[in-house]
Amino acid sequence: MKTACIVCALVSLLAAAAVAQTGAIQPTPRMADGKPDLNGVYQASSRRGSWDAEAPGEIPGQAAVRPTPVNTATRDPIPFQDWARERAQEYLNRRSIDDPTTFCIPQPSPRMTPVGLFPMEFVQTRDKLVILYEYFGLYRSIPIGRPLPDDVEPAFLGNSVARWDGDTLVIEASHFKEGGWVANGVFTSDALKITERFTRVDRDQMNYEATIEDPKVFTKPWSIRATLMLRENARIREYVCMENNLDPDRYREYLKNPSLFTRTPPAQ
């Protein structure tokens, strides 16, 4: 019996070593009910521009090395209504000093999820998904397979429910507070609705797509897409936006004298 156990252990070790050496793409892990297991810490690939299997938080040789680049964060052309496009341009002309994040106000998920600098953690059970965002220290507790309650109130992150569409977890968020930005200068109203799709295609990669609808601001729905990479040995750390937040004072100085913030073109 002892000999058999030793042999089994050696076989397991050799198999694990083979996977580590080859960096083979491993299948999507699954929960007891057969649904994809989304548990883990992920980070968007948008800052690196390609899959980085040797990034901090990974065991060298453990994550699969992709034969082709993964999709970085992309978005459709923004279908602003005419008045909204003018306002968005004003925000950009003012160097985004009106950005809600300047004042540590939480923003809708499409603005936080594709931010490659900050990881996020997924905690999944059979009937709930909890997403912990290092950025702003936020969280979402999302029921799976249940309707939205009747007594929800408008919230910065909206109110979300989830359902499975095959192997894709679809999250529908609505009842947002007015004024959130889903991208730099891309403001929204209280009519905002966001449909997110999370698809874990294998052990190391999860695809993200958010479709944004706001008939008060946009002429039609549009989408943001990103690839999330598993960071198996990473962890969520504390992020306190209000601590030493210098943005409001800096922007007040800009309003007094914009020329101080004008970039001088480099000498030829």
C-alpha positions in Angstrom: 0.0 0.0 0.0 2.8 2.4 0.9 4.6 1.6 -2.3 1.5 2.3 -4.3 1.0 5.7 -2.6 4.6 6.6 -3.3 4.2 5.7 -7.0 1.0 7.8 -7.2 2.8 10.7 -5.7 5.7 10.5 -8.1 3.4 10.3 -11.1 1.5 13.4 -9.9 4.8 15.3 -9.4 6.1 14.3 -12.8 2.9 15.4 -14.4 3.0 18.8 -12.7 6.6 19.2 -13.7 5.8 18.4 -17.3 3.0 21.0 -17.3 5.3 23.6 -15.8 8.1 23.0 -18.3 5.9 23.0 -21.4 3.6 25.9 -20.2 0.7 24.1 -21.8 -2.7 25.8 -21.8 -4.8 24.1 -19.1 -8.6 23.6 -19.3 -11.1 25.8 -17.4 -11.5 24.6 -13.8 -15.1 23.8 -12.9 -17.3 23.9 -9.8 -19.1 20.9 -8.4 -22.2 21.7 -10.4 -20.2 21.8 -13.7 -20.2 25.6 -14.1 -16.9 27.3 -14.8 -14.9 28.1 -11.6 -14.2 31.9 -11.7 -12.4 32.0 -8.3 -9.1 33.7 -8.3 -7.2 36.9 -8.6 -7.1 38.4 -12.1 -5.4 41.4 -13.8 -6.2 43.0 -17.1 -3.7 42.7 -19.9 -4.2 46.2 -21.1 -1.1 47.8 -19.6 1.3 45.2 -21.0 -0.3 44.8 -24.4 0.3 41.1 -24.5 0.2 38.0 -22.3 3.0 38.0 -19.8 3.3 34.6 -18.2 6.3 35.7 -16.1 4.7 38.8 -14.6 4.9 39.4 -10.8 2.7 37.0 -8.9 3.2 34.1 -11.3 5.4 31.0 -10.7 7.9 31.0 -13.6 7.0 28.4 -16.1 3.5 27.7 -14.5 1.3 30.0 -16.6 0.8 29.2 -20.2 2.8 31.1 -22.8 0.4 32.2 -25.5 1.4 31.5 -29.1 -0.4 34.6 -30.2 -1.1 37.9 -28.4 -4.3 38.1 -26.4 -6.8 40.9 -26.9 -5.9 44.0 -25.0 -8.6 46.5 -23.8 -10.6 47.8 -26.7 -13.8 49.7 -27.1 -16.2 50.6 -29.9 -16.4 54.2 -31.2 -18.5 56.1 -28.6 -21.9 57.0 -30.1 -22.5 60.2 -28.3 -25.5 62.3 -28.9 -24.5 65.7 -30.3 -24.9 67.6 -27.0 -23.2 64.8 -25.0 -20.2 64.9 -27.4 -19.7 68.6 -26.8 -19.8 68.1 -23.1 -17.4 65.3 -23.2 -15.0 67.4 -25.2 -15.3 70.2 -22.6 -14.3 67.7 -19.9 -11.2 66.7 -21.9 -10.4 70.3 -22.6 -10.4 70.9 -18.9 -7.9 68.1 -18.5 -10.6 66.0 -16.8 -10.5 68.0 -13.7 -14.2 67.1 -13.4 -13.4 63.4 -13.2 -15.3 61.9 -10.3 -12.3 59.8 -9.4 -10.6 63.1 -8.4 -12.9 63.1 -5.4 -12.6 59.3 -4.8 -16.1 58.6 -6.1 -16.6 55.0 -7.2 -17.1 54.4 -10.9 -19.0 51.7 -12.9 -17.3 48.4 -13.5 -16.2 49.0 -17.1 -13.9 51.8 -15.9 -12.3 49.6 -13.2 -12.1 46.1 -14.7 -9.8 46.8 -17.7 -7.4 48.8 -15.5 -4.3 46.6 -15.7 -2.5 48.2 -12.9 -4.9 46.9 -10.2 -5.9 43.3 -9.7 -9.4 42.1 -8.7 -10.5 38.9 -6.9 -13.4 36.7 -7.7 -15.1 34.7 -4.9 -17.7 32.4 -6.3 -20.3 30.1 -4.8 -23.2 28.3 -6.5 -25.6 31.3 -6.1 -23.3 34.3 -5.7 -20.3 36.1 -7.1 -18.3 38.6 -5.1 -15.8 40.8 -6.9 -13.2 42.6 -4.8 -11.5 45.5 -6.5 -8.2 46.7 -5.3 -8.8 49.9 -7.2 -10.7 52.2 -4.7 -11.1 49.2 -2.3 -14.6 48.4 -3.7 -16.7 45.2 -3.8 -19.8 43.9 -5.6 -21.9 41.1 -4.1 -23.9 39.7 -7.1 -26.6 37.0 -6.7 -26.7 34.4 -9.4 -30.1 33.2 -10.7 -32.2 35.6 -8.7 -34.1 38.7 -9.9 -33.3 42.2 -8.8 -35.0 43.2 -5.5 -37.9 45.7 -5.7 -36.3 48.0 -3.1 -33.0 48.8 -4.7 -31.6 52.4 -4.5 -29.4 54.2 -7.1 -25.7 53.4 -6.4 -22.4 54.4 -7.9 -21.7 50.7 -8.9 -25.4 50.2 -9.8 -27.3 47.1 -8.7 -26.4 43.8 -10.3 -27.8 40.3 -10.8 -26.2 37.4 -12.7 -27.2 34.4 -14.8 -25.4 31.7 -16.7 -25.4 31.7 -20.5 -23.7 28.4 -21.2 -20.1 28.9 -19.8 -20.4 32.7 -19.7 -21.6 34.5 -16.6 -23.7 37.4 -17.6 -24.1 40.3 -15.1 -26.8 42.9 -15.7 -26.4 46.2 -13.8 -28.9 49.0 -13.6 -30.1 51.7 -11.2 -26.9 53.8 -11.3 -26.4 57.2 -9.8 -26.1 59.9 -12.4 -22.7 61.2 -13.4 -20.5 58.2 -13.4 -17.8 57.9 -16.1 -17.3 54.6 -17.9 -14.1 55.9 -19.5 -12.1 59.1 -19.4 -14.6 61.9 -20.1 -17.3 59.4 -21.0 -20.1 60.4 -18.6 -23.4 58.7 -18.1 -26.9 59.4 -16.7 -29.3 57.6 -14.3 -30.6 55.6 -17.4 -27.3 53.7 -17.6 -27.5 49.9 -18.0 -24.5 47.7 -18.3 -24.4 44.0 -19.4 -21.1 42.3 -18.6 -20.0 38.9 -19.9 -17.2 37.0 -18.1 -16.0 33.9 -20.0 -13.1 31.8 -18.5 -11.7 30.2 -21.6 -9.0 28.2 -19.9 -7.1 28.2 -16.6 -5.2 31.4 -17.2 -7.5 33.6 -19.3 -10.9 35.1 -18.8 -12.5 37.3 -21.5 -14.5 40.4 -20.4 -17.0 42.3 -22.4 -19.3 45.1 -21.2 -22.2 46.5 -23.3 -23.2 50.0 -22.3 -26.6 51.5 -22.9 -27.7 54.9 -21.9 -30.4 56.4 -24.2 -30.0 59.8 -22.5 -26.4 60.1 -23.6 -25.7 57.7 -26.4 -27.4 57.0 -29.7 -27.0 53.2 -29.4 -25.4 50.6 -27.2 -21.6 50.1 -27.5 -19.0 47.8 -25.9 -15.7 47.6 -24.1 -13.6 44.4 -24.2 -10.6 43.2 -22.2 -8.7 40.1 -21.4 -8.2 39.2 -17.7 -5.2 37.1 -16.7 -5.1 34.8 -13.7 -2.5 35.9 -11.1 -2.5 32.8 -9.0 -0.1 34.0 -6.3 -1.2 37.6 -6.2 -3.4 39.1 -3.5 -5.6 42.2 -3.1 -4.0 45.0 -1.1 -5.4 48.0 0.6 -6.2 51.1 -1.5 -7.3 54.3 0.3 -8.1 57.0 -2.2 -8.7 59.8 0.3 -5.2 59.3 1.9 -3.0 62.2 0.7 -5.3 62.9 -2.2 -3.6 65.8 -3.9 -5.8 66.0 -7.0 -8.4 68.5 -5.9 -5.8 71.1 -4.9 -3.8 70.6 -8.1 -6.9 71.0 -10.2 -7.9 74.2 -8.3 -4.5 75.6 -9.2 -5.1 74.7 -12.8 -8.3 76.6 -12.8 -6.5 79.7 -11.5 -3.7 79.5 -14.0 -4.0 76.9 -16.8 -0.8 78.0 -18.4 1.2 76.4 -15.6 -0.1 73.0 -16.8 0.5 73.5 -20.5 3.0 71.0 -21.9 5.9 72.5 -23.8 6.7 70.6 -27.0 10.2 69.0 -26.9 12.9 70.8 -28.8 13.6 69.5 -32.3 
